[in-house]
Amino acid sequence: MHAHGSPHTTTTTERGSFALARCSCGWAGPARRSRDRARTDAADHAREAVTEETA
């Protein structure tokens, strides 16, 4: 897991016809056929992580 207060660094990678979102904290989103949806998953995760850390 990542240290409290450290930024979440998200990336998307392609595996065949699927795109996957991953984060430096160890989180991984589901495989998506839509690259845009994988990027949205990553952005949602990063936003939720910041919200949880500031709560």
C-alpha positions in Angstrom: 0.0 0.0 0.0 1.1 3.6 -0.4 2.0 6.0 2.4 -0.7 8.3 3.6 -0.7 11.6 1.7 1.3 10.4 -1.2 -0.1 11.0 -4.7 -1.8 8.2 -6.6 -0.1 7.8 -10.0 -2.5 6.1 -12.5 -1.7 4.6 -15.8 -3.5 2.8 -18.5 -2.0 -0.1 -20.5 -3.2 -2.2 -23.3 -3.3 -6.0 -23.3 -4.6 -7.2 -26.7 -8.0 -5.5 -27.3 -8.4 -4.5 -23.7 -7.3 -1.5 -21.7 -6.5 -1.7 -18.0 -6.1 1.1 -15.5 -3.6 0.7 -12.7 -2.4 2.8 -9.8 0.9 3.1 -7.9 -1.1 2.1 -4.7 -1.7 -1.4 -6.1 -5.3 -0.8 -7.3 -6.2 -2.2 -10.7 -9.4 -1.6 -12.6 -11.3 -4.1 -14.7 -10.3 -4.8 -18.3 -12.2 -2.6 -20.7 -12.6 -2.6 -24.4 -12.9 1.1 -24.3 -9.7 3.0 -23.6 -11.7 6.0 -22.6 -13.6 4.0 -20.0 -10.3 2.7 -18.6 -9.0 6.3 -18.3 -12.3 7.2 -16.5 -11.8 4.3 -14.1 -8.3 5.6 -13.3 -9.5 9.2 -12.8 -12.4 8.1 -10.6 -10.0 6.0 -8.4 -7.6 8.9 -8.0 -10.4 11.3 -7.1 -11.9 8.9 -4.6 -8.5 8.2 -3.0 -7.9 12.0 -2.5 -11.4 12.3 -0.9 -10.7 9.4 1.5 -7.3 10.8 2.5 -8.7 14.2 3.3 -11.7 12.8 5.2 
